[in-house]
Amino acid sequence: MRRIPSIRPLLLALALTSSCLPILAQAPLAIASPAADSSRALETTASDGRAVVLLNLRGSIDRKSVTAIGSPVSNNVFAVYLASLDELSTPKQTEPRRLDKRAAAQGWHAWLLRPGLYYLLILPPGLGQNPPAAAYHVPTGRFGRLTRYEFTPGRGAFWSPELMMYVFDGPAPADFEPLSGFWFDVPSPGRVVYLGSVSMACKAGRGLFGSLIDSCSEFELTDDAAGAQQLALQAFPGLAVEAGHMTHYGEPMPGLRLGDLAATSIISEAPAGVAAGMGGAGLDPWATVHGTGQAVMVYNLLAATFEMAQSAKEKRQAEEAAARLAPCMQRLGTSLDQAGYRAALVQSLEQAAAARGIAVQRPGEGETLAAEPDYLLSANAPMVRLVASGGPETLALDLTVDVRLYGAADRKLRYASLLSFGPEFQPLSPFIDRSPLYLRRVATRPPPRAVAEWCGESGPALLAEDIDTGLQSIAAQFVRDIDR
């Protein structure tokens, strides 16, 4: 019989917060905009609590070089968006700081960022053309490239004036390949962090008024540490150069295997108590992708709030519903069982690992560890809420867990992802806080339940049941991400 390897105590630092958005109070994302700053000015600013983040980005259209970053409606540039995963912030289109012409022609770009975890989305050329070479798919909350060129206006998508690009609100075309984006960590300020080099090749196609983008290849990640070192010595003298890692979002750093987690420890903390009350504000009308659906309401276990209310009547109705449901939300929030939640999370991780041939063993009371763990796993839940789903007066759980895996010795991130258990994404713009671009929906969907059920005697038990199911699905997805 094959022996199943043992995972020594898994150290999971789980801190579920009492607030829906506890980390939004931190310092805002500092993404520098283009300016006529010299490299010396960049160096000076970098010493002010920020790091210079270097990325080499190159593309081609029929072998003609593309290295510029700009508006997505332009057909010969990349569009780049950045968001802080620590703050669950809006992915913002950002242009890099100006380097010299030679470096820019070679695809080198620099940003000034504070330490933290970031999501980076690079969109290929061809988003604004008709037919599009890439587009946004609302049901999955993902941008994707279209790998087969069809000279068909719109290709079944509609033009969104809010996004200034094409949008699919139904089934995506068969050749739609989602773009996951990347994650990276800025560990400390006052230095140059080289993320890596990214390249993409595109082909041109025919259009009514000239050439269009036919299709683009997948992004290829390579390493040009020597080039980054040389550039840093010239542009940022005096700053140490550190090799960072830009990894496809939802994937661990290269080389990590599930069996490596055999020396990971787990500690968990349950969510603190919650209180109900009116909170938040309605999103501006542009946040809804028009043509994809109706307004939707969201009820936090912490604060009954609403989203996508576009008229005074809708806002008034949302506020009335929030006030009516506040006692129910408070009762559900205070019903969360501390010990039960901890046990459900740890058990979910144990079961998910065992299904892949890794046995999780926790020490008994009074036992000590035989050896220090190799990895630390942390998870917090920045979102625990009920969302309108399935019809009027029907809500479903929306649970998001921020999962991060660190090396125990160096405290460097090996994996990071926001895993979400909830209904299908609503027709929101991806360029909002808590963006669907970086919330990764697991495959399982929570059952929609009538408000009367949630607010009835069985409500707390139903909430515990759905949270337990959600934790199982999230743990299974984490294991699948590692065991690729």
C-alpha positions as CSV (number, residue, x, y, z in Angstrom):
1,M,0.0,0.0,0.0
2,R,1.3,3.5,-0.9
3,R,2.2,5.5,2.1
4,I,0.4,8.8,2.3
5,P,2.8,11.6,3.2
6,S,2.0,13.5,6.4
7,I,1.4,17.2,6.6
8,R,2.7,18.3,10.0
9,P,0.6,20.8,11.9
10,L,-0.7,23.3,9.3
11,L,-0.2,26.8,10.7
12,L,-3.1,28.8,9.4
13,A,-3.4,32.3,10.7
14,L,-7.0,33.0,9.9
15,A,-8.3,36.3,11.1
16,L,-11.9,36.9,9.9
17,T,-12.6,40.5,10.6
18,S,-15.7,42.1,12.1
19,S,-15.8,44.5,9.2
20,C,-16.7,43.8,5.6
21,L,-13.9,46.0,4.4
22,P,-11.4,46.2,7.3
23,I,-8.3,46.9,5.2
24,L,-9.8,49.8,3.2
25,A,-8.7,52.2,6.0
26,Q,-5.0,51.6,5.1
27,A,-3.0,54.1,3.1
28,P,-4.3,54.5,-0.5
29,L,-2.7,52.7,-3.4
30,A,0.2,54.9,-4.6
31,I,0.5,54.5,-8.4
32,A,2.5,57.2,-10.0
33,S,1.3,58.8,-13.2
34,P,3.6,59.9,-16.1
35,A,5.5,63.1,-15.5
36,A,8.7,64.7,-16.6
37,D,10.5,63.4,-13.6
38,S,14.1,62.6,-14.0
39,S,15.5,59.2,-12.9
40,R,17.0,61.1,-9.9
41,A,13.5,62.2,-8.9
42,L,12.4,58.6,-9.1
43,E,15.2,57.6,-6.8
44,T,14.3,60.3,-4.3
45,T,10.6,59.4,-4.3
46,A,11.5,55.7,-3.9
47,S,13.2,56.4,-0.6
48,D,9.9,57.9,0.7
49,G,8.3,54.6,1.7
50,R,8.0,53.3,-1.9
51,A,9.9,51.0,-4.2
52,V,10.7,51.3,-7.9
53,V,9.0,48.3,-9.6
54,L,10.5,47.4,-13.0
55,L,8.7,45.5,-15.7
56,N,9.8,44.7,-19.2
57,L,6.8,44.5,-21.6
58,R,7.2,43.8,-25.2
59,G,4.8,42.8,-28.0
60,S,4.6,42.7,-31.8
61,I,2.0,43.1,-34.5
62,D,3.1,41.2,-37.6
63,R,6.6,41.5,-36.1
64,K,6.4,45.3,-35.7
65,S,7.4,46.2,-32.2
66,V,4.8,47.3,-29.6
67,T,6.2,48.5,-26.2
68,A,3.9,51.4,-25.3
69,I,1.3,51.5,-22.5
70,G,-1.8,53.6,-23.0
71,S,-5.6,53.8,-23.6
72,P,-7.2,50.5,-24.5
73,V,-9.0,52.1,-27.5
74,S,-5.7,52.5,-29.2
75,N,-4.8,49.5,-31.4
76,N,-1.1,49.5,-30.9
77,V,-0.6,49.7,-27.2
78,F,-1.0,47.6,-24.1
79,A,-3.5,48.7,-21.4
80,V,-2.2,48.0,-17.9
81,Y,-4.3,48.0,-14.7
82,L,-3.1,47.8,-11.1
83,A,-5.0,47.1,-7.9
84,S,-4.0,46.6,-4.3
85,L,-5.1,43.2,-3.0
86,D,-4.5,44.4,0.5
87,E,-7.1,47.1,0.1
88,L,-9.4,45.3,-2.4
89,S,-9.1,48.5,-4.4
90,T,-10.3,49.5,-7.9
91,P,-8.1,48.2,-10.7
92,K,-6.9,51.5,-12.2
93,Q,-5.4,52.0,-15.6
94,T,-1.9,53.3,-15.0
95,E,0.9,54.5,-17.1
96,P,4.5,54.1,-15.9
97,R,6.9,56.7,-15.0
98,R,9.0,58.1,-17.8
99,L,12.4,56.4,-18.5
100,D,14.8,57.5,-21.2
101,K,13.8,56.8,-24.9
102,R,16.2,53.9,-25.3
103,A,14.8,52.1,-22.2
104,A,11.2,52.8,-23.3
105,A,11.9,51.5,-26.8
106,Q,13.2,48.2,-25.2
107,G,9.9,47.8,-23.3
108,W,11.1,48.9,-19.8
109,H,8.6,50.5,-17.5
110,A,8.8,51.7,-13.9
111,W,6.2,52.3,-11.2
112,L,6.5,53.6,-7.7
113,L,4.6,51.4,-5.3
114,R,4.3,51.0,-1.5
115,P,5.0,47.6,0.0
116,G,2.1,45.2,-0.3
117,L,0.4,42.6,-2.5
118,Y,-0.8,43.7,-6.0
119,Y,-2.9,42.5,-8.9
120,L,-1.7,43.4,-12.4
121,L,-3.8,43.0,-15.5
122,I,-2.2,43.5,-19.0
123,L,-4.7,43.8,-21.8
124,P,-3.5,43.2,-25.4
125,P,-4.1,45.5,-28.3
126,G,-7.4,45.3,-30.1
127,L,-10.0,46.0,-27.4
128,G,-11.5,49.0,-29.1
129,Q,-11.7,47.7,-32.6
130,N,-14.8,46.2,-34.3
131,P,-14.7,43.2,-34.3
132,P,-12.8,43.0,-31.0
133,A,-9.6,41.0,-30.5
134,A,-10.3,41.0,-26.8
135,A,-13.4,41.8,-24.7
136,Y,-14.9,41.6,-21.2
137,H,-17.2,38.7,-20.2
138,V,-19.6,39.8,-17.5
139,P,-20.8,36.3,-16.2
140,T,-17.2,35.3,-15.3
141,G,-15.9,38.7,-14.5
142,R,-12.9,38.2,-16.9
143,F,-11.3,39.9,-19.8
144,G,-10.3,37.5,-22.5
145,R,-8.6,37.4,-25.9
146,L,-10.4,36.0,-29.0
147,T,-8.1,33.5,-30.6
148,R,-9.9,33.1,-33.9
149,Y,-10.5,36.1,-36.1
150,E,-14.0,36.6,-37.6
151,F,-14.9,39.5,-39.7
152,T,-18.2,39.9,-38.0
153,P,-19.1,43.2,-36.4
154,G,-19.2,42.9,-32.6
155,R,-18.8,39.1,-32.6
156,G,-22.0,39.0,-30.5
157,A,-20.7,41.5,-28.0
158,F,-22.0,45.1,-27.4
159,W,-20.1,48.3,-27.1
160,S,-20.0,49.5,-23.5
161,P,-19.6,53.3,-23.2
162,E,-18.8,52.8,-19.5
163,L,-15.8,50.6,-20.2
164,M,-15.0,51.9,-23.7
165,M,-14.7,48.4,-25.0
166,Y,-16.8,45.4,-26.1
167,V,-18.7,43.3,-23.6
168,F,-20.2,39.8,-23.7
169,D,-23.2,39.4,-21.4
170,G,-24.2,35.9,-22.4
171,P,-22.2,32.8,-23.2
172,A,-18.6,33.7,-24.4
173,P,-17.5,32.6,-27.8
174,A,-15.8,29.2,-28.0
175,D,-12.5,30.9,-28.8
176,F,-12.6,33.2,-25.7
177,E,-9.6,32.6,-23.5
178,P,-9.7,34.4,-20.2
179,L,-6.8,36.6,-19.1
180,S,-6.1,35.8,-15.4
181,G,-3.8,38.7,-14.8
182,F,-0.8,38.4,-12.4
183,W,0.0,38.8,-8.7
184,F,3.2,40.2,-7.2
185,D,4.5,41.3,-3.9
186,V,6.5,44.5,-3.1
187,P,8.3,43.4,0.1
188,S,10.1,46.6,1.2
189,P,10.6,50.2,0.1
190,G,13.7,52.1,-1.1
191,R,14.9,49.6,-3.7
192,V,14.3,48.4,-7.2
193,V,12.1,45.3,-7.6
194,Y,12.4,43.6,-11.0
195,L,9.2,41.6,-11.7
196,G,10.2,39.9,-14.9
197,S,9.7,40.3,-18.7
198,V,6.4,39.7,-20.5
199,S,6.0,39.3,-24.2
200,M,3.1,38.7,-26.7
201,A,2.9,38.4,-30.4
202,C,-0.1,39.5,-32.4
203,K,-1.2,39.1,-36.0
204,A,-3.0,41.7,-38.2
205,G,-6.3,41.1,-39.9
206,R,-8.4,43.0,-42.4
207,G,-11.1,45.5,-41.6
208,L,-13.4,47.9,-43.5
209,F,-11.1,50.8,-43.0
210,G,-7.7,49.2,-42.7
211,S,-5.8,46.6,-40.7
212,L,-7.1,45.3,-37.4
213,I,-5.6,43.0,-34.8
214,D,-6.4,39.4,-35.9
215,S,-5.4,37.6,-32.7
216,C,-2.6,37.6,-30.1
217,S,-0.6,34.8,-28.4
218,E,-0.6,34.0,-24.8
219,F,1.7,36.1,-22.6
220,E,5.2,34.6,-22.2
221,L,7.1,35.2,-19.0
222,T,10.9,35.3,-19.1
223,D,13.7,36.6,-16.9
224,D,16.2,39.3,-17.9
225,A,17.8,40.0,-14.6
226,A,21.0,41.1,-16.3
227,G,19.1,43.7,-18.3
228,A,17.2,44.9,-15.2
229,Q,20.5,45.2,-13.2
230,Q,22.1,47.2,-16.0
231,L,19.1,49.6,-16.3
232,A,18.9,50.0,-12.5
233,L,22.6,50.9,-12.2
234,Q,22.1,53.7,-14.8
235,A,18.7,55.0,-13.9
236,F,18.5,54.4,-10.1
237,P,22.1,54.6,-8.8
238,G,22.4,53.8,-5.1
239,L,19.3,51.6,-5.0
240,A,19.7,47.9,-4.4
241,V,18.1,45.6,-7.0
242,E,15.9,42.8,-5.8
243,A,14.5,40.0,-8.0
244,G,10.7,39.9,-7.5
245,H,8.3,37.4,-9.0
246,M,5.3,38.1,-11.1
247,T,3.0,35.0,-11.2
248,H,-0.2,34.2,-13.1
249,Y,-3.0,35.0,-10.6
250,G,-4.4,31.9,-9.1
251,E,-1.1,30.0,-9.5
252,P,1.7,29.5,-6.9
253,M,5.3,30.5,-7.6
254,P,7.0,28.0,-9.9
255,G,8.4,24.9,-8.3
256,L,6.0,24.7,-5.4
257,R,4.2,21.3,-5.1
258,L,1.4,20.1,-2.9
259,G,3.8,17.6,-1.3
260,D,6.0,20.5,-0.2
261,L,3.3,21.5,2.3
262,A,4.0,18.5,4.5
263,A,5.7,20.8,6.9
264,T,3.1,23.5,7.2
265,S,1.3,24.4,10.5
266,I,-2.3,25.6,11.0
267,I,-3.7,28.0,13.5
268,S,-7.1,29.6,13.0
269,E,-9.1,32.3,14.5
270,A,-12.9,32.7,13.9
271,P,-14.6,35.9,13.0
272,A,-15.3,38.5,15.6
273,G,-18.9,39.6,16.4
274,V,-20.7,41.7,13.9
275,A,-23.3,44.4,14.1
276,A,-25.9,45.6,11.7
277,G,-26.6,49.1,10.5
278,M,-26.9,51.2,7.5
279,G,-23.5,51.6,5.8
280,G,-21.8,52.2,2.5
281,A,-23.3,54.2,-0.4
282,G,-24.8,53.5,-3.7
283,L,-22.4,53.1,-6.6
284,D,-22.4,55.7,-9.3
285,P,-24.4,54.7,-12.4
286,W,-21.3,54.1,-14.5
287,A,-20.5,51.2,-12.2
288,T,-23.2,49.1,-13.9
289,V,-22.5,47.7,-17.3
290,H,-25.7,48.8,-19.0
291,G,-27.5,46.2,-21.1
292,T,-26.5,43.3,-18.9
293,G,-29.2,43.2,-16.2
294,Q,-31.1,45.0,-13.5
295,A,-30.1,46.7,-10.3
296,V,-29.1,44.4,-7.4
297,M,-28.9,44.8,-3.7
298,V,-26.3,43.5,-1.3
299,Y,-26.9,43.0,2.4
300,N,-23.8,42.8,4.6
301,L,-23.8,40.7,7.7
302,L,-22.0,43.7,9.1
303,A,-24.0,46.5,7.5
304,A,-27.0,46.3,5.3
305,T,-26.0,48.2,2.2
306,F,-26.9,48.4,-1.5
307,E,-25.2,48.5,-4.8
308,M,-26.2,49.5,-8.4
309,A,-29.1,51.6,-7.3
310,Q,-29.3,54.1,-10.2
311,S,-32.4,56.2,-9.3
312,A,-33.7,58.0,-6.3
313,K,-36.6,55.5,-6.1
314,E,-34.2,52.5,-6.2
315,K,-32.0,54.1,-3.5
316,R,-35.1,54.8,-1.3
317,Q,-36.3,51.3,-1.7
318,A,-32.8,50.0,-0.9
319,E,-32.6,52.0,2.3
320,E,-36.0,50.9,3.4
321,A,-35.1,47.3,2.8
322,A,-31.8,47.8,4.6
323,A,-33.6,49.2,7.7
324,R,-36.2,46.4,7.6
325,L,-33.5,43.7,7.4
326,A,-31.0,45.2,9.9
327,P,-32.3,43.2,12.9
328,C,-32.1,40.0,10.8
329,M,-28.6,40.7,9.7
330,Q,-27.5,41.5,13.3
331,R,-29.0,38.2,14.5
332,L,-27.3,36.2,11.7
333,G,-24.0,37.9,12.4
334,T,-24.0,37.3,16.1
335,S,-25.0,33.6,15.5
336,L,-21.6,32.8,14.0
337,D,-20.0,30.1,16.1
338,Q,-16.3,30.8,16.9
339,A,-15.1,27.3,17.6
340,G,-17.3,25.8,14.9
341,Y,-15.9,28.1,12.2
342,R,-12.3,27.3,13.1
343,A,-13.0,23.6,13.1
344,A,-14.9,23.8,9.7
345,L,-11.9,25.7,8.1
346,V,-9.2,23.3,9.3
347,Q,-11.3,20.2,8.5
348,S,-11.9,21.6,5.0
349,L,-8.2,21.9,4.4
350,E,-7.5,18.5,5.8
351,Q,-10.1,16.9,3.6
352,A,-9.0,18.8,0.5
353,A,-5.4,17.7,1.0
354,A,-6.3,14.1,1.8
355,A,-8.3,13.9,-1.5
356,R,-4.9,14.6,-3.3
357,G,-2.9,12.1,-1.2
358,I,-1.6,14.4,1.5
359,A,-2.6,13.6,5.1
360,V,-3.0,16.5,7.5
361,Q,-2.2,15.8,11.1
362,R,-2.8,18.3,13.9
363,P,-1.0,17.9,17.2
364,G,-3.2,16.9,20.2
365,E,-3.6,19.1,23.2
366,G,-0.3,19.6,25.0
367,E,1.8,18.1,22.2
368,T,4.7,20.1,20.6
369,L,6.0,20.2,17.1
370,A,8.8,17.9,16.2
371,A,10.3,20.4,13.8
372,E,9.7,24.0,12.7
373,P,7.2,24.3,9.8
374,D,8.4,25.1,6.3
375,Y,5.3,27.1,5.4
376,L,2.8,29.4,7.0
377,L,-0.7,29.6,5.6
378,S,-2.8,32.7,6.3
379,A,-6.4,33.4,5.4
380,N,-8.8,36.1,6.3
381,A,-12.3,36.8,5.1
382,P,-12.8,40.4,4.0
383,M,-16.3,39.7,2.7
384,V,-19.1,37.9,4.4
385,R,-22.4,39.1,3.0
386,L,-25.8,38.1,1.6
387,V,-26.4,39.1,-2.0
388,A,-29.6,39.3,-4.0
389,S,-29.8,36.1,-6.1
390,G,-32.5,34.1,-7.8
391,G,-35.4,36.6,-7.7
392,P,-37.1,39.2,-5.5
393,E,-36.7,38.7,-1.7
394,T,-34.1,36.0,-2.3
395,L,-30.5,36.1,-1.0
396,A,-27.4,33.9,-1.2
397,L,-24.2,33.9,0.8
398,D,-21.2,35.6,-0.7
399,L,-18.0,34.6,1.1
400,T,-14.5,35.6,0.1
401,V,-11.3,34.2,1.8
402,D,-7.9,35.8,1.2
403,V,-5.5,32.9,1.1
404,R,-1.7,33.4,1.3
405,L,1.1,30.9,1.6
406,Y,4.4,32.1,3.0
407,G,7.8,30.5,3.5
408,A,8.3,30.1,7.2
409,A,12.0,31.1,7.1
410,D,12.0,34.0,4.7
411,R,8.4,35.1,5.0
412,K,8.2,35.5,1.3
413,L,4.9,34.8,-0.5
414,R,4.6,31.6,-2.5
415,Y,0.9,31.9,-3.3
416,A,-1.9,34.5,-3.0
417,S,-5.5,34.5,-4.2
418,L,-8.9,35.8,-3.2
419,L,-11.2,32.8,-3.4
420,S,-14.9,33.5,-3.5
421,F,-17.9,31.4,-2.8
422,G,-21.0,33.1,-4.1
423,P,-23.6,33.4,-6.9
424,E,-22.7,34.5,-10.5
425,F,-21.1,37.9,-10.8
426,Q,-23.5,40.7,-11.2
427,P,-23.3,43.1,-14.2
428,L,-20.9,45.5,-12.5
429,S,-18.0,47.3,-14.1
430,P,-14.7,45.4,-13.3
431,F,-13.2,48.8,-12.4
432,I,-14.6,49.1,-8.9
433,D,-13.5,48.1,-5.4
434,R,-13.8,44.4,-4.7
435,S,-13.5,43.9,-8.4
436,P,-14.5,40.6,-10.1
437,L,-11.2,40.7,-11.9
438,Y,-9.4,39.4,-8.8
439,L,-12.3,37.7,-6.9
440,R,-12.0,34.1,-8.1
441,R,-15.3,32.4,-7.9
442,V,-15.0,28.7,-7.0
443,A,-17.1,26.2,-9.0
444,T,-19.8,25.5,-6.3
445,R,-22.7,28.0,-6.0
446,P,-24.6,28.7,-2.8
447,P,-28.3,28.0,-2.8
448,P,-30.5,31.1,-3.0
449,R,-32.8,31.3,0.0
450,A,-35.9,33.5,0.7
451,V,-35.5,36.3,3.1
452,A,-38.2,34.7,5.2
453,E,-35.8,31.6,5.6
454,W,-32.8,33.7,6.5
455,C,-34.7,35.7,9.0
456,G,-36.6,32.8,10.5
457,E,-35.7,30.4,13.3
458,S,-33.5,28.3,10.9
459,G,-31.6,31.3,9.6
460,P,-28.4,30.8,11.8
461,A,-28.2,27.1,11.0
462,L,-28.6,27.8,7.3
463,L,-25.8,30.4,7.5
464,A,-23.5,28.0,9.2
465,E,-24.3,25.3,6.7
466,D,-23.6,27.5,3.7
467,I,-20.4,28.9,5.2
468,D,-19.2,25.3,5.8
469,T,-19.9,24.4,2.2
470,G,-18.1,27.5,1.1
471,L,-15.0,26.8,3.1
472,Q,-14.9,23.2,1.7
473,S,-15.1,24.6,-1.9
474,I,-12.5,27.3,-1.2
475,A,-10.1,24.8,0.4
476,A,-10.5,22.4,-2.5
477,Q,-9.7,25.2,-5.0
478,F,-6.6,26.2,-3.0
479,V,-5.3,22.6,-3.1
480,R,-6.1,22.4,-6.9
481,D,-4.1,25.6,-7.4
482,I,-1.1,24.2,-5.7
483,D,-1.4,20.7,-7.2
484,R,-1.3,21.6,-10.8
